Amino acid sequence: MSPDPHPDFYARHADLLDQAVARTADRGYWTPYPEAPSTSAYGAGAPAAGEAAFRALLDRPFPLDGHPTTGTVPATEVSPYGFPLGVSYPHLAPEAAIATAKSAASAWRSTSPDVRAGVAAEILARLNAASFEIAHAVQHTTGQPFVMAFQAGGPHAQDRGLEAVAYAWEAQRRHPATARWSKPRRRGGPLVMDKTYTPVGRGVSVLIACNTFPTWNGYPGFFASLVTGNPVIVKPHRRAVLPLAITVRIAREVLAEAGFDPNVVLLAASRPDERTAPALATHPDVRIVDFTGSSEFGDWLEDNARQAVVHTEKAGLNTVVVDSTDDYAGLLRNLAFSLSLYSGQMCTTPQNLLVPRDGFPTDQGPRTADEFAADLGSALDDLLGDPARATATLGAIVNGGVLARVEEAAALGRTARPSRAVTHPDHPDAVVRTPLVALLDAEADEKTYTSEWFGPVSFVIATDDTAHSLRVLHDTVRRHGALTACVYATGEDVLTAARETALEAGVHLSENLTADVFPNQSAAFSDFHGTSANPAANATLTDPAFVTGRFAVLQSRRHAPTEEHEEHSDVR
């Protein structure tokens, strides 16, 4: 018997849920969560209170009341801005986590999709109220600049979570809870049966989160699994535990208030010497896995977690085709910002810029590939010349692997604009680097640009002509994957060819972005993020396919009572 939740979170958020479902259909702009970190949106005391809440978590055990434990995870997180967080977490071994999640699942699975959606909406409301606390946690685990950490780690992540709630809730309501089936017969009365249809979660869900966007990439799977009736084990990246620990704390508080076992949501932080993600993902009782991260481990999960539905977002070669433009200055500004935002440490940052070697027309005269690379370098200098402005865009380098790739790219000897160090005015120990731009050849340097260079490294690649560029786009995306593609062209024939190429390659396309929308931005309820149509991902955030594999609709049926019996029956 499912508990009678109090308070009624579904009643509180029913209008919001209806609006969210409608917005998934019309695909226009909509958000219930203000994206600006302003006092007018969140209250005069919110920024200071959020920072104080973050500071109160440092250098002590993280408070997760009643959370099961098999020991302690020592502090593993160091801010990319130059200081250790000093936060320890409860340890929960994989077997214990899965057993605990299974034992907590029954009442949650048995309650209605309406109740589950209401609880999820309340969790999101409280996450939104904690947006400043979460922003500081995201900033100091990922290296994102603060405003980006607030937006991407807070309201934009919450948008994606609500989008998943809407899809999951609506999918479970597709079929009626009950139906009467009546089949006419040639002789006698019809065959009449009463049937019930109940959405039932697949089982334990494991979220394996990434270092760079733990909430934005994590919330869709988290909420999709939760609303479809599955307990969720959150396995954070060891360098970015805190944002998801706060999420787990808030989710458990809401579950308990609603009358459910808070162990429906668990944190599975790992010790430095452990590699628990494979054990969690391949356990026979784990039925759903969500993963964001490297292609190597994503491919391994797809091949080995055969007992589960596996959703992955991996790596790819995001590509720009430059054919022509009537706003060359806008093109350069847009690309310079796209390459600089969070130091290129985004799965959607352009890496390969395909340009005809002999030149392309612009409103400022023709530009060769060499001249374009130089102009792009100048645009980067203009954008990042002031250290305060630069660090507000670049953030900090998230780990040593990214820095090593920048140094490796510099050693290629093809640099058109070198990366340079920037001193952060508030965090002098932060490692900050501007983007490196190298000039390559489409034929001679294929081995170089068909590898992913995650971080502030991009290549201007000289091609024979636009047709050649489109072939390179198609072939590299089909073989290696991509999350974004862009084209700059003034002719509709080229735009049509680019669109057809993108459709064949299976990648989302942006056309002629010169204003304040950038290739590496993705808006919930309108933009789809990722696609199973190329190797960079096997799922889309967020669409019906992302939620429907998380539950099954199970039916029961019985012969309907005869008309004579119905008069005396209490069953309706």
N, C-alpha and C positions, 0 to 999 in steps of 0.2 A: 504494500500500500504506500503510495507516494505521500509525502508530508503535505499538509496544507500550509503553503508558505505565508509568512507574515513578515513584513508588509507585502502587499500585492504589487510586485515590481512590474508585472505585465500591464496592469491597469495604469500604472504611472507612466509607462513608456509606449503604450499602444499607438498613439498618434505618431510618435517618432518612427516606430517600426513600419507603419503604413507608408509614411513619407519615404523611408529608405527603400522600400520595395518599389515604389513608384519611380524613384530616381534611377534605379538600376535599369528601368525600361526606357526612360526618355533620354538618358545619357547627357543631360545638361549639367551646368554648374550647380552644385549644392553641397553644403556642409553644415552640420549643426554645431561644429566645434571651431570657435574663432582661432585663426592661424597666427594672428599677431600677438606677440607677448606684451600686451598692453594692459595697463591698469583699468582702462575703461571696459575691457572685455572680461577680465578676471578678478578685478577688485584691487583697491589701492594697496593692500597689504600682501597681495599674492606673490610678487617677485621676491620680497625679503623673506616671507614665510617659506617659500619653496627652497630657497638657498639654505635657510637655516635647517630645514628638514633634511636636506642632503648632507650638510655638514655634521648633523647629529648622528648620521649613520657611519661616519668614518672612524677607523681605528677601534672597532669593536665588533662583536658578533652581530650578524643581521637578525633583527627581531621577527621571528616567524612562530608565533604562539601556537603550540599544539602540533607543530609539524613533526612527523616521525623522523627519526635520525638513526644512523648507524655510525656516528662519530662526527668529526668536524673537518670541513674543508678549510685549510689555512688560506690567508689572504693571497690572492694571485693577481690582483688587478693593479696596474700602475697607470696613472693618467698619462696620455701622450703629451700633456702639458707639463709634466715633470715632477710628479709626486706620487707616492704610493697611496692607495685608498685605505689599505689596512683593514678591509672588511672580511670577516670569516663567515662561513655559511654552514648550515647543517648538511652533513653528508648522508646520502641515501643510496645504498648499493642498488644496482639494477634489479636483482631478484626481489629485494625488499620493496622497491618502488613499484614494481609491476604487481606484486601481491597486494600491496596497500591500495593501489588504484582499483584493482578488481573488486576488492571488498567494499569499496566506497561507491561502486558504480550502480548498484541495483536500483535504489530510489531515484537517482538522477535519470537513469535510462527509462524508468517507468512513468515519470511525469510527462506532461504534455509539452509539445513544441512551443506553445504559447508561454508556459511558465519558464522554460529554458531560455527563450528569447528575451523575456523580461528580465531575468537574472543577468544575462549577458549585457543588455542595455544599461542596467544599473552599474555593472562593473565598468563599462565604458564611461559612464557619467562621472564616476569617482576617479578614474584614470585622468579624465579631462581636468577635474579639479586639482589633481596632483601634477599638472603639466610642467610647472616650474621645477619641482623636485625631480621629476623624470628627466627634464632637459639637462640639468646639471649632471645627473647620472650618465646620460647618453654622451654628453660632451666629454666627460672625464674617463670614459671607457673606450670611446671610438675616435676621439680627436676631432669630431665635427666642431665647427665654429658654433657659438652659443645660439644664435638665431636659427641656424639650420637645425641644431639639436632640438630646440624647442618645437620647431614646425614638423620636421620629419620624425622626430622621436615621440612627439606628443600628438597634436591635432591631426596631422596627416596620417599617422599610424592608426589613430582612433577612427578616422574616416575609413581606412581599409578594413579595420576590424568590424565596423558597423556594416560595411558593404558585405562582408562575409556572413554576418548575422542575417542580413536581409535575404541573401540567396539561400542560406540554409533553412531559414524559417519558411520561406515561400515554397521551397522544394518539398518540404514535409507536409505542406497543406494542399499539395496538388490533388491528392485523392481524398475522398470523404472519409470520415471516421467510421461511418456505417452505411450500408446500402441494402436494399431489398432487391433480390434477383428473382425474376418471374419469367419462366419459359413456357410458352403455350404448348399444349399437347393436342394431338388429333382427337384423343378420347379422354374424357375426364377433365378435371381442373388442371390448371397450370402447375408446373413444379415451382415451388416458392422456397427461397432460402434467405436467411438473414446472414449478412457478412460484416465483419469488422476489418479495418485496415489500420495497422499500427506501425509508425516509423520506429525502428529499433537501431540504435547505434551498433557499429561493427565491433567495438571493444576498445581496448586501451590504445590511446593515441600518444605518440612521442613527437615533440617539437625539438628539432636540433637546430639551434639558432646560430647566427653568424656574429662576427666581431664588429662589423661596420654599421649595420642597421638592425640591431636586435629586435626592436619593437616594430618598425615599419614592415620588415620581412616576416616577423614572427606572428603578429596579431592575426593575419588572415587565417592561417592554419589553426591557431589557438582557438579562435572564436567559432570557426566552422565546425571543428570537432566538438566543442563544448555544446553548441546549440543542437547538434544532431545526436546528443545523448551519450557522448563518450568521455570518460575521464582522461585528463591530459597531464602527461609528465613533461615538464619543461626542462630540457637539457641545454643550458646556455653555454656559449663559448667561454672558456676560462678567463679570457681577458675582458669580457663584457657580461658579467653576471648581474651586476647591480640593477640595471633597468628592468630586467625580467624578474628579479627577486621582488622588487617593488610591485610589479604586476601580479605576481603570485600572491603576495601578501594581501593586496586589495581584493583579488578574486576570492580568496579563502574567507575573508571577512564577509563579503556579500553572500557567498554560499551558506555560511553559518547563519547569518541573519534570516535567510530564506528558509531555513529549516533543513538544509542538506548537510551531508558530511563534507567538511572542507577538504578532505583528502581526495575529492574529485579533481582537485588541482594540486600538483606536487612539484617541488623544485628538486632537480637532480644535478646539482653542481658537482664537478669532478675534481679530484685532487690532482696536483701537478704530475704525478707519476701514473695516472690512470688514463685509459682511453675507453670510456664507458659507452660512447655513442654506438659502436658496432654491436656491443652486447645488448643494449636496449633495442636497437632497430631490428635485430634478427631473432629476438625472443619469440617463441611460438604464440604467446599470449598478446603480443603487440600486433594490432591490426591496421594501424594507420601511422605513417611516418611523414613528417614535413621537414624539409631540409633546404637551407640556403648556404652556399659555400662553393668549394672547389669542384671542378669537373671530375677530378679523380675520385673523390669520395662520393659525389653524387652518382657517378656511374657505378661505383661499387654497391651503393645502396640499391639502385635499380636492378642490379644483377643478383644481389644476395638476400635482400629482405623480401623474399618471394611470398611469405605468408601475409604480407601487409599491402595495402594500397599506399604507394610511395609517390609523394609530390616533391619535385626537385626544381630549384632554380640554381643554375650553375654559371659558368663563365662563357664569354663569347667575344667575337670581334666586331664591336659596334663600328659602323662604317658610314662615311659621308661621301657622296658623289657630287662634285662641283662641275657644272656644265656652263653656267652663265648666271649673271645676276644684274638687277637694276638697282641694287642697294648694297654696294660692296662694303661700305663702312658698317652697315647694319649686320651683314654677314660676318665680318671680322669680329665685331663686338660680341655677337651671339656665340660664335665658336670659342673666342677667348674666354668668355665666362664659363662656358660648358666644360672646357678643359681644366679650368682653375677650380671650379666648385668642389670643395672638400678634397682638394689636391688630386682630383681624378680618381678618388677611391670609391667610385660608384659603379655598380654593375651596368649602368646605362651611359657612362661617359664615352664619347667617341674616341676611338683609337686610330682607325685608318681613314685618312682623308685622301680620296682619289681625285687627281687633278690632271687634265691633259698637259703633257710636258711642254708642248709648243704654245700653250696659252688658251685662255678662255675669255670671252667678252664680258666687260663690266661697264657700269656707268662712268667709271674713271679711266677707261681705256683697257686694252687687253693686258692680261697678266699671265706669265708663264708659271710653271710649278715652282721654280726657284724663287720667283718674285712673290708668289703667294705665300710661300714659307717665310720669307723675310717680313712680309706685311703682317702675317699672323703673329710673328715674334714681336713686332712693334706694338700690335694691339694688346698683347700680353703685358708688355712693359707699361703701356698706358694704364691698364687696369690695375696692375700690381705695384706701381711705383711707390705709393705711400704705404709704409709698413702696417699702419693701423687698418687701412682699408684692405690691404693684401691679406692679413691674417683673419679678418672677418669673412673673407671668401675662402681662403685656403684651409683654415683650420690647422691641424697638425698631422704629421705622418703617423699612421696607426701602429706600425710595427717595423722591425728591422728588415723584414723581407721586402717591403715596399721600397725602402731606401736603397737596398741592394740592387733592385731592378733599375732604379734611376742611374746608379753608378754603372751598371752593365750596359744600359742604353748609351751612356756617354762614351763608353769604350768602343762602340761600333765605329766611331770616326766619321759619322755622317750627320753630325749635329748642325742644325740650322739656327736654333736658339737654345743655349744651354740652360739647364736648371740652376737656380741660385738660391742660396740660403737667405732666409728672412728672419730677423730677430723679432720675436713676439713682444709687444710693449708691456704686456701684463704677465707673461709667463716666459721668462728668458731661457728656461731649460727646455722649452718645447722645440721639437725638430720640425721646421717648416721649410718647404721647398716649392719653388715655382715650377710650372710644367717645362719639360724638355720637349723640343720639337726636332725631329730628325727628318732628313730628306732621303727617301728611298726610291728604288726603281721597281715597278710592278713585276718585271721578269727576273731581274738579277737578285732581288732581295725577298723573294717569296717566303723562304724559310723563316726570315725574321718577323715579317708582319703577320704570318699565320699562327704565331704564338700569342697568347694573351700577356700583355704587359700591364698588369693591374697597378694603377697609381698614376702619377703625373708624367706619363710618357705617351706621346702621340707621334704618328708618322704622316708626313705629306708624301704620298706615293705617286710618282709620275707614271702616267699611262699614255697609250698611243692616242686615245680620243675617248669621248664619252661612252661610245659603244663598248670599248675595252673596259672602261671603269665599271659599267653595268655587269659585264661578264665576271669581273673580279668580285664584285659585290655578291652576285648569285653564287659563285663557286665557293667563296670562303664561308658564306653563311650556311650553305648546304652542308659543307664538310665540318665546320667548326662551331657554328651557331652564332647568334647575336640577339641581343634584346632590343636594340634600336638601330634604325637606319635613317639617313637623311639625304635629301637631294636639293640642290640649288639649281634652278633652271628657269629661264624666262619663256621657253616654248612649251606649249601644251603637249606637243608630240613627245618631247623628252620626259615631261612629267608623267604622261601616260605609260611610256616605256619603263620608267622607274617604278611606277606603281605595279605594273605587270611583273617586273623582275622581283619586287618585294613579295608579291603574292606567291610566285613560284618558289622563292627561297624560304618563305614562311616567316617573315619578320615584319614588325610594325614599322611604318614609314612616316616621317615628318617631311613636309615640303616647304622650302623657302622660309625657314625660321630666321627672322631678322629683328624681331621685337622682343618683348619680355616673356616669351615662352621658349624653353630651352630643350634640347634633345634629351637631357637626362632628368626631366621632370615628368611625373606621371600623376594625374589627378584621379582620385577615387570617384566612383560612380560615373565616370566618363571614359577615361583611358584604361585599356587593358594592359597589364604588365606581364610580359613573358608570353610564350606560346609554345604549345607542344609540337608545333610545326617545324622546329629546327632544334639542333642538339643542345642549345643553351639552356633549355628548360623542358620539363615534360608536363607543365601545368601553367595555368593562367590565373593571375590575381586580378580580379576575381570573376569567375563565370560559373554557369551551372555545373559544369563537369568537375569543378574544384570541390563541390559540396556533395554531389549525389553519391559518390562512392563511399561516403562516410556512414551511410545508414542503409538499411533495407526496409522495405514495407512488407510486413508479415500479416497474413490474413488468418482469420478463423471463420468458420461457416457452420451453420446448422439449418436443419429444416425449420421453416417458419411454422409457428403454431397454426393449427387449423382454425378456421373462423369460429367454429364451435368452441374450441379450447381457449381462444383468445379472450372470451368473455370472463373466464375464470383465472387467466394468467396474469401474474405480476410482471412478466417480462415484456418489455416494449422495444 
